[in-house]
Amino acid sequence: MVKNHKTATRPWPFYLLAAFFAFYVLFLYAPMICIYILSLQGPNASLVFPMQGFSLHWFDALFGQARTGDVGGAFARSLPLALIVLVVTVAFSVAAGLAFRRRFFADSVVFYTAIGSLVVPGLVLGVGITLLLQLLGWNSHWYSSALGAHLTWTLPFGLLIMFAVLSRFDPLVEEAARDLGANDPQILRYIVFPILLPGIIAVALFGFTLSYDEFPRSTFTVGARNTLPLEIWSMTTNITSPALYALGTVTTAISFVIIAISLGVIAIIQRRRHGKRVAAKA
């Protein structure tokens, strides 16, 4: 009995690490929680504590007649841009990941060239894209130059994720499918893609979130109309009200919803796979 009690007792470094992790989580989320709380103040609110009343006045100010900036327009540009980046990132990352399963000429050069854009500062890359467009006589827009700038950020991440996923993919599964008479399109549809689906969802999540809140690469490439991060930045220069906090709360809530949906889809996929394995063993 004494031996079991000693075995169940955790060593003191465990509690030290647990306390450090709790402090880290508090340090990470405490500023965000303060913003969420201050966004719920009344009309006569200030930017600091203590709170002045409790209402949804500043959320209404974002999209109502007394709105404080082009929040609706910025959101209408950032959301489609993030969705387009999501689709392109998933398509190219999956295709590149499957291509890199076999060696080809100058594959290392192609890989390091793709990853190299992560090293370049986003602001410098945005300036370079803008100068190139001016040289070609093209105008900057969120759906063209900003899209290309965001892809230089999301595609390397998507490629690295697919490499990690495909490194655990067993080629014997494909060989078994071919032995059973499946052709290449059938193998991709019924074997490869279902196995890679959690990784594809992760790539999609990265692509959306990285584009949705991208600031430095958007600064010089979106043209005359701001995306949401740039609109938030412009609001900090001319707005001194909790409307800025309300906007931060809304954008964070949207991000959490997207993350929750992605994690939920992955959980459903894993549960279905587990159910199929149990049924097959039975």
Secondary structure in CASP SS format (residue, H / E / C, confidence):
PFRMAT SS
TARGET T0000
AUTHOR 0000-0000-0000
METHOD secondary structure of the structure
MODEL  1
M C 1.00
V H 1.00
K H 1.00
N H 1.00
H H 1.00
K H 1.00
T H 1.00
A H 1.00
T C 1.00
R C 1.00
P C 1.00
W H 1.00
P H 1.00
F H 1.00
Y H 1.00
L H 1.00
L H 1.00
A H 1.00
A H 1.00
F H 1.00
F H 1.00
A H 1.00
F H 1.00
Y H 1.00
V H 1.00
L H 1.00
F H 1.00
L H 1.00
Y H 1.00
A H 1.00
P H 1.00
M H 1.00
I H 1.00
C H 1.00
I H 1.00
Y H 1.00
I H 1.00
L H 1.00
S C 1.00
L C 1.00
Q C 1.00
G C 1.00
P C 1.00
N C 1.00
A C 1.00
S C 1.00
L C 1.00
V C 1.00
F C 1.00
P C 1.00
M C 1.00
Q C 1.00
G C 1.00
F C 1.00
S C 1.00
L C 1.00
H H 1.00
W H 1.00
F H 1.00
D H 1.00
A H 1.00
L H 1.00
F H 1.00
G C 1.00
Q C 1.00
A C 1.00
R C 1.00
T C 1.00
G C 1.00
D C 1.00
V H 1.00
G H 1.00
G H 1.00
A H 1.00
F H 1.00
A H 1.00
R H 1.00
S H 1.00
L H 1.00
P H 1.00
L H 1.00
A H 1.00
L H 1.00
I H 1.00
V H 1.00
L H 1.00
V H 1.00
V H 1.00
T H 1.00
V H 1.00
A H 1.00
F H 1.00
S H 1.00
V H 1.00
A H 1.00
A H 1.00
G H 1.00
L H 1.00
A H 1.00
F C 1.00
R C 1.00
R C 1.00
R C 1.00
F C 1.00
F C 1.00
A C 1.00
D H 1.00
S H 1.00
V H 1.00
V H 1.00
F H 1.00
Y H 1.00
T H 1.00
A H 1.00
I H 1.00
G H 1.00
S C 1.00
L C 1.00
V C 1.00
V C 1.00
P C 1.00
G H 1.00
L H 1.00
V H 1.00
L H 1.00
G H 1.00
V H 1.00
G H 1.00
I H 1.00
T H 1.00
L H 1.00
L H 1.00
L H 1.00
Q H 1.00
L H 1.00
L H 1.00
G C 1.00
W C 1.00
N C 1.00
S C 1.00
H C 1.00
W C 1.00
Y C 1.00
S C 1.00
S H 1.00
A H 1.00
L H 1.00
G H 1.00
A H 1.00
H H 1.00
L H 1.00
T H 1.00
W H 1.00
T H 1.00
L H 1.00
P H 1.00
F H 1.00
G H 1.00
L H 1.00
L H 1.00
I H 1.00
M H 1.00
F H 1.00
A H 1.00
V H 1.00
L H 1.00
S C 1.00
R C 1.00
F C 1.00
D C 1.00
P H 1.00
L H 1.00
V H 1.00
E H 1.00
E H 1.00
A H 1.00
A H 1.00
R H 1.00
D H 1.00
L C 1.00
G C 1.00
A C 1.00
N C 1.00
D H 1.00
P H 1.00
Q H 1.00
I H 1.00
L H 1.00
R H 1.00
Y H 1.00
I H 1.00
V H 1.00
F H 1.00
P H 1.00
I H 1.00
L H 1.00
L H 1.00
P H 1.00
G H 1.00
I H 1.00
I H 1.00
A H 1.00
V H 1.00
A H 1.00
L H 1.00
F H 1.00
G H 1.00
F H 1.00
T H 1.00
L H 1.00
S H 1.00
Y H 1.00
D C 1.00
E C 1.00
F C 1.00
P H 1.00
R H 1.00
S H 1.00
T C 1.00
F C 1.00
T C 1.00
V C 1.00
G C 1.00
A C 1.00
R C 1.00
N C 1.00
T C 1.00
L H 1.00
P H 1.00
L H 1.00
E H 1.00
I H 1.00
W H 1.00
S H 1.00
M H 1.00
T H 1.00
T H 1.00
N H 1.00
I C 1.00
T C 1.00
S C 1.00
P C 1.00
A H 1.00
L H 1.00
Y H 1.00
A H 1.00
L H 1.00
G H 1.00
T H 1.00
V H 1.00
T H 1.00
T H 1.00
A H 1.00
I H 1.00
S H 1.00
F H 1.00
V H 1.00
I H 1.00
I H 1.00
A H 1.00
I H 1.00
S H 1.00
L H 1.00
G H 1.00
V H 1.00
I H 1.00
A H 1.00
I H 1.00
I H 1.00
Q H 1.00
R H 1.00
R H 1.00
R H 1.00
H H 1.00
G H 1.00
K H 1.00
R H 1.00
V H 1.00
A H 1.00
A H 1.00
K H 1.00
A C 1.00
END
